[in-house]
């Protein structure tokens, strides 16, 4: 008997209140009743038994919606960034988790699909300021020196040492911009030995210039509207730069052609800046891959919200995830980046 009673209760359908809108109701009462009816209808729909396919579709919509919201917030306001290398030590450390202000230099539409790292065409809105000397910047990696575009979408973190129109030169590790020394930042560092070998001359930007990381330049940071004189002697140095701006340049041993037409002058289309790591001798930066367009600068780090070292400082042995958590650098939490 008890079993039968339970079965009857289980079969009993859920009852919903019945609300009707009367002609005599005033406008506010009608609006309230209409809202209540909509809520009841939505509840009925939720209470209806769903097939596996319907449940799967509902979860898919929820997950996709959440990803889209995250992508929009990441593009417009604040994003999280994990420091992968020691190129900015000791200003920021490997394993620092940073909040990045993406509003300052101009918010943008989503730049990448989360989890699968698929780059998207994006539009960048005007910002409150342009990158300036001394700013710590997060930017989209433009590609290695001889690449028109990067093989993989990545964000890099460096310090802007020079910007559009500036003249930059490194003399015995000391950085000079427009003839004035740009001092090593407070927490920056470099090694006591030199990097002036033939190997270094071969791998720096631009191709064939013969610069080294310790003695680099002089070089002008391109500014929109600059007219560059291209010659048979220097065209290789400008080839990748021009192609990154969406144009073509060729030289057949006799004639220089820009976009298929004979010519020796190229007008720069965008503004650029030059980034270097505060850890000067252990930084893959603009000395090696070239100028960074302002459009690629997506934000500036604000604060460290977590810091997990990736290896033991003494033995240099990599940490497991558990070890990283156990050795969390509490002292770095809430550190302001500048």
PyMOL commands that set and color helices and strands:
alter all, ss='L'
color gray80, all
select helices_A, chain A and resi 2-11+27-47+52-76+198-203+235-244+280-282+286-289+294-296+321-326+330-332
alter helices_A, ss='H'
color red, helices_A
select strands_A, chain A and resi 78-82+96-101+112-113+118-119+136-140+155-163+167-171+174-177+180-182+216-220+227-229+249-251+256-258+261-262+265-267+272-276+292-293+297-307
alter strands_A, ss='S'
color yellow, strands_A
deselect
rebuild
show_as cartoon
